[in-house]
């Protein structure tokens, strides 16, 4: 057996070994589709997207814990939890208006401002509203629903929403 290996050691090479051919007919993997859709829309991908979704989970948990301590009751919570999704009605006026309204209702800016006003002015209803709003946004981010681009309803800063999403 050792003799066969030593015989191969003296075989002259004729140049570099050619790379294996990849069929152009084969479909792209979900990873390459994810990367290409992320670069097309400037969306987060891979580990960055995972971190952003985990941040959403942390905001969700912290806001829920704070609401349990300082909130206005779970009936109020259930009543107001999905109110930010009424911004979807903006899409009836077109994708630009819809994306702008959705992003305004799903940005932490409004939720934190309402929460800060509630704390500084000692208004419990504003504290409860800011926490409920933060819970909603955190849940959306954790599930992969990010801020929308006007170029398409399914295009968000966290990537494309739909069947192509491997999550």
Residue pairs with C-beta under 8 A, 6 or more apart in sequence:
28 36
30 164
30 166
33 164
34 45
34 46
34 159
34 164
34 166
35 45
35 46
37 43
37 159
37 160
37 164
38 44
38 45
38 46
38 49
38 159
39 45
41 149
41 151
41 152
41 155
41 156
41 159
41 160
42 157
43 49
43 146
43 155
43 156
43 157
43 158
43 159
43 160
44 52
44 146
44 157
44 158
44 159
45 159
49 144
49 158
49 159
52 141
52 146
52 158
53 141
53 142
53 143
53 144
53 158
53 167
54 142
55 141
56 137
56 138
56 139
56 140
56 141
56 142
56 143
57 138
57 141
57 142
58 138
59 108
59 134
59 137
59 138
59 141
60 135
60 138
60 139
60 141
60 142
61 138
62 138
63 131
63 132
63 134
63 135
63 138
64 135
66 131
67 77
67 128
67 131
67 132
67 135
70 124
70 127
70 128
70 131
71 77
71 127
71 128
71 131
71 132
72 124
72 125
72 128
76 128
76 132
77 128
77 132
77 135
80 129
80 132
81 132
81 135
81 136
82 136
83 136
84 105
84 106
84 133
84 136
84 137
85 105
85 136
86 105
87 98
87 101
87 102
87 104
87 105
87 106
88 98
88 102
89 101
90 97
90 98
90 99
90 100
90 101
90 102
91 97
91 98
91 102
91 153
92 98
95 150
95 151
95 152
95 153
96 150
98 148
98 153
99 148
99 149
99 150
100 150
102 147
102 148
103 147
103 148
104 110
106 136
106 137
106 140
106 145
106 147
107 137
107 147
108 134
108 137
110 133
111 130
111 133
111 134
111 137
112 130
112 134
113 130
114 126
114 129
114 130
114 133
115 126
115 127
115 129
115 130
115 131
115 133
115 134
116 130
117 123
117 126
117 130
118 124
118 125
118 126
118 127
118 128
118 129
118 130
119 127
140 146
141 158
144 156
144 158
144 159
144 161
144 165
144 167
145 156
145 158
145 161
146 156
146 157
146 158
146 159
147 156
147 157
148 155
148 156
149 155
149 156
149 157
154 160
154 161
154 162
155 161
159 165
